[in-house]
Amino acid sequence: MNFKNILINLLPNFPNKRFGIYSGTNTKEEWWLMANSLSNFKKEYENKDYILESSTTIPAPIAPNIMVSDIDWQCDGQDIIFNEDDFNLYQEQNNVDLIALWLNDSKNTSFLDDNINIDDIVYNTDECYTSSFASTPFFTLDIDSENQNDTIIARYMTFALETNKDMNEDGFNILNEAAIFDTTLSANIFKGPMQYTEIIYDNYAGIDLENIPYEWGWHREDIDRINLEGDQIEFSWLFFNYYGKHMTIIQPMSSEYGQYFEGDPDQFNFPYILRQGNIENNSGDAYGLFYSTNSKFFLFNVLEPIEQN
């Protein structure tokens, strides 16, 4: 049997969202839908009496904001003071038109050259910030608490957009030069071990071979993906593997997704639980999930830690 993946991904800040449904490799259908609307799917296979059907309710739009956490965070016995005004998120600026070229080609980051507004985040390396899942966050994101939706499940995808940034300002953009080098036990446990890619320095004519940093070549993934439940999310060190400019896309999942994963949004128990899908067919039982998302995004610039004198 041939299985097909069908993705619906609504684009941010559109009153009517245009998206594609892909089936196989050569066909594409485009529909216009609105948030909170019901979308039905039907797939008929040529020369076969076999029909798949399902439906999904498009999630309501979210309005991400920065909030002061309900938790009294401390570092080395000192209270951490968070200020909502430290971050803006610039939601009026961050619409799909801004990143249209990037959506078609993730290597095209020319929109960063348009003098746009981007929040700065200092990557603090103190142990209280970089020790576990419960480390002190850099900020707290509120995505839907106005509707008291503390059971919302969303996918958070953070893209490093400047992995080859010239961090030491020597005029060369070395492969993965902007990677955050961290081989501590905590980082290896919670972020996973770093990978090494050999750098061919012959491609960088004139580089000072006598002063090559040991860290060059070591890196982690440039895309961080995690599914989280709740309307208040602590953004900590675990979201960031690189310095430089980043984009975080937030994708609230439709109710079908939550029902399918039954309180296991990050799929930790996926191999051990037979999921209850929402795909039906005319020949008996079917297995699978048809769901939708409704995305928003924001940009930020991860800065190196401030050196203490």
N, C-alpha and C positions, 0 to 999 in steps of 0.2 A: 504494500500500500504506500502511496506517495503522500507525505505530510507537507502541508503548505503553511508558512507563517504569513499572517496578514496583520499589518500594523496600521493603526489609526493614530495620528499624532496631530492634535489641533495646535495651530500656531498662535503665539501670544498677541493680545491686544487687537484682535480682529472681532468686530461685532458678528460677522459671519465668517466661519473658518473654512478655508479651502484646504483639502488634503487629498492624498492619493491612496487608493487601495490597490496593492500590488498582488497579483495572483500569477504564480509561475514566473517566467523571466521576460515575457514580451508584451504583456497586457497591462493596461493601467486605466483605472476609472477615477474620475474626479467628481466629488460631490461638494455641495455647500451645506453646512450644518451649523446649528447654534447650540450654545451651552444649555444643558438640561434637557436637550431634545433626545428622543429615542431613535436610534439608528438600527435598522434591520439589515441583515446580511443574508444573501442567498447565493449559493454556488452550485451550478449544474455542470456535470462533467460530460463532455462530448462522447457520444457512442456508448454511454453507460446510463443505466437507470438508477442514478445515485445523486442525491441532492443533499447538500449541507445547508442548514439554516441556523441563525442565531440573532441576538440583538444586544445592544449595549446602550446605556444612558450616558450621554456626554457629561462629564463632571462640571459643576459650576466653576466659574473663574475664581482664582484666589487673588489676594492683594497683599503680597509679602511686605512686611515692615520690620524694622528693628525694634526690639523691646528690651526693657530691663528685666533680667531673669528673676524668677521667684526665689532662686537659690542664692544664699549669701556666700559667694565665692571668696576664697582666701588664697594667698600665696606667701609661704614662709611666715605665716601668722599675721600677715597684713591683709586688710580688707581690699578687695578689688572693686574699684569704682567704675561702673559702666555708664556711658553717656549715649543716649539714643541719637544725639546729634553728631556722633563720630562717624556715622554711616548714613548715606542717603538712599542708596539703591537706584535712584534716578529712573523710576518706572515710566515717567512720561517720555523720556528719551529712548528707553530700551524697548523698541518695538521690532516687529519682524522685518521691516524695511531696512533697519540698521544692519542686520546680519544676513540679508538675503543672499549675498555672494558666498558667505561662509556656509550657509545651509546647503548650498549646492557643491561646495568644495571646501572641506574643513581646513585645507592648507592656505586658503585665501583669507588672511586676516587684515586686509587693507582697511577695513572699517576702523581699526585702531589708530589709523593715521589721520582721522577726521576731527581731531581736537575734541573728543567726546569726554564726558564726565565719568570718572571712575573712582570708586572708593579705594583708599589705601588700608592695608592690614599689615602690621608689623608681626612677623613670625617670631614670637617669643620662645626661646629654647630652654627657659627655666624648667626644672623638673615638674613643677606643679602644672605646667602647660603641656608636657610631652611625656606622660607616664602611662596613661591608660585611656579607656573609653570614657572614664569619668573625670578626665583632666579639666582644668579651668578652660572655658571656651574663650575665643576671641570676640565673639558676639552671639546674641541669641536672635533667631529669626522667628517671627510670628507669621504664619501663613493663613490661618483661618479661625483664630480664637474668637473673633467677633461673632461667629456663628456657633461658638462653643462646640467645635467639631474636633474633639480630642481623639477621635478614632480614625481620622483621615489617614490614608496610606498614600505616600508619595515617593517617587523615585527622584533622587538627587544625583545629578551628573555634573561633575566639575571638570572642565577642560582647561588644561594648561596651554596657553596660546603663544608663549614665548619660551619654549623649551631650550632653544639655542641662544638665548639672550647673552650678550657680551657682559658677563658679570664683573670681570676684572678690568674692563675697559682697555684692553690691549689692541683693539681693532679687529679681533677675530671672533666669529660666532661658532664656537666649538659645539659639536653634537652633544645635546643634553647638558650643556654647561650650566644651565640654571637649576639643575636638580638639587634638591635639598639633601645634603649628605648626612645620613643618620644611620649608623650601624649599631646603635645601642640595643640591648635586649628588648626593651619596650617597643622600639620601632620595628624590630624583626618579628615580634609577636603580633602587634596590632596593625602594622602596615604591610608586613611581609618582607622577606629579604630583598636587598638591592640586587639588581642585575648588572652585569658588566658587558659593555660593548667596546671593542678595541677601536681606538681612534687612529686613523691613518693621517699622521701629521705631515706627510708629503703633500697632502691636499691644501695645506696652509703655509704657503711659501712665505718665508720671513719670520715665522714664529720662533720665539726664544725657546729652544729645546732644552736649555739648561734650567728652566724654571717652569716645568710642567707640574701643575698641582696634582697631588696624589688622587684627589677626588674625581678628576676628570675621567669619564668613561662609566662611572657608577651612576645608576639611575633607577627610578621606579616608573610605573605606568603613568602616562600623561593624562589619563582619564580616570577619575575616581567615581565609582558607581555604588550607591547604597540605597536600599529601600527602608524607609523609616515610618513608624506610625506615630501620629500626634500632630498637634497644630503649633507646638513650640519646639524648635529644634536648636540645640546648642552646636554652633559651628566651631569645631576645635581643630587641633593639629592634624587629625586623621583625614581631613578633607584636602590637605595640601601636600603635594610631592615636589613642587617646583616654586621658585621665585618668579616674579614677573606677573604679567596680566593673565587673568583667568575669567572664565565664564561659568556660572552655575545655572543649570536649567532645572527647574522644579516641575515635576509632572505628577499632579494628583491623579490617582487611579480611580476609575469608575468602580461602582459597588461590586461588579462581577469579579474584579480582581481580588478584593478582600474576601469574598465568599470562596473563591477558588483556593486561596492559600490559607484560609482558616486560621487567622492569627499568626501566621508564619511568613510575614511579608518579605523577609530576606532569604526565604527558601532553605533554612538550615536543615529542615527535616524532609526536604523534597523527595529524596530517594526512598523514603520509608512510608509515605502516606499516599494512598490512591486518591487523587483529587477529584472533586465533583465538578465536572466541566459544565459549560452552557451551550455546547454544540449539539444540535439535533440533526438526525438524518431520516430518510424515508425507508431505511433498511434495517433499523434496529438502533442499538446504542452507538453513540459516538463519544469521542474523548477529545478534549481540548478546551481552549479558552479564547473568547472573543471579547476584548475590552477596549476602552478608550482612555485618552488622557487629555488634559487641557493645560498647556505649558505656559510658564512665565520664566524670565531669566534676569539675572543681574550680573554686573561685571565688577571686578576688584583687582587691585594690584598688590601682590604679596611682596613685602619688603624684607630685606635681611634684618636680623636682630640688631638693636642699637647697642653699640659697645659701651660698657660702663668704664669710666676712668677710675 
